[in-house]
Amino acid sequence: MDIRNFTVAEDDDGIRLDRWFKRHLPDTSFNTVSRWARTGQLRIDGRRATPGDRIEAGQTIRVPPAEAAPTQSPLAAKPMRAPLSEDEVAYVRSMVVHRDKSAIVINKPPGLATQGGTRTHEHVDRLLDGLQFDTPQRPKLVHRLDKDTSGALLIARTGRAAGFFAKALAGRTARKIYWALVIGVPSIEDGIIDLPLAKQPGTGGEKMHVDHETGLPSRSRYRVIDRAGNRACWVELQPFTGRTHQLRAHMAAIGHPIVGDGKYGGQDAFMSGGISRKMHLHARRIRIDHPDGGVLDVMAPPPSHIVDSFQHLGFELSAGDLPIIEIDPETDSDIQAKRTAAAAKARRKERRGERRNRGRGGR
């Protein structure tokens, strides 16, 4: 068989070479690609290539002749996705709040997982076929929201867009703004929470906790938008890092858990008087550089239970969209001071809890 040459298409611009193989030559194993690279048989524009190299539109990929694949049991074949029903297609398309040739933003409802799991069969990833519209490729998730968190979820329509958005989200250019209803009112109304987070032992990685020894750096900003006396307040939240459950764990750590978040706030996270027991955390806005130039800036309306709670507490939705303040939390001196104060308060609360627990143990 002859050497094969492929030209990189626009939709593959910027992706890794191993991802290109997975997309276009899925029968070629990663071990085979790695062996071709080690022996110099795999080349891009005549130069030796490695699986981790980024490719560009117009480049030529030189691939050795196909190798005979080992016989595979029919039972081991990857299961095909079941086609979506008309109702499912209509359902996922009803979530769309923005669509262009490279991106889709949906307003994910609370209770719908982003991706599947052992006991999760209904999720956004399964519904992505319904968002293909007129493009040849299946859309791709580029970030995720917790199952009970609602709001703006970005989806790439091409491989090129997926790579671009992933790089922007990993850097500091993207901005994700959340709205939350939290218990109580922070003494500092505009601050940074700088508390390292790690997976809590014994929870199977399903819960995070503050860990000053082994936790990963985690930073979040909060701003109080409105308050219902000292009972609760509406806050804007902005994560500067992307840890699991970061906003939920951070707000609980400073003594103001998100309403409805029993995992991190326990019974203290629920309010009486007609306030829903659902999670009150909503991804209100995403702003990110667009692969075709300019900026993608999309807002997602909050779900009905959050709107009802805000109305019940006398909050006006029009007060919620504050200007995005462009700051570097590593260098801004005012933010540093607020961050230190917020962290100190969290540590004081942690010590008070330890003393209470010791007291109970002595009775």
Buried (B, 14 or more C-beta within 10 A) or exposed (E): EEEEEBEBBEBBBBBBBBBBBBEBBEEBBEEBBBBBBEEEBBBBEEEBBBBEBBBEEEBEBBBBEEEEEEEEEEEEEEEEEEEBEEEBBEBBBEBBBBBEEBBBBBBBBBEBBBEEEEEBEEBBBBBBBBBBEEEEBEBBBBBBBBBBBBBBBBBBBBBBBBBBBBBBBEEEEBBBBBBBBBBBBBEBBBBBBBBBBBBBEEEEEEBBBBBEEEBBEBBBBBBBBBBBEEEBBBBBBBBBBBBBBBBBBBBBBBBBBBBBBEBBBEEBBBBEEEBBEBBBBBBBBBBBBBBEEEEBBBBBBBBEBBBBBBEBBEBEBEEBBEEEEEBEBEEBEEBBEBBEBBBEBBBEBBEEEEEEEEEEEEE
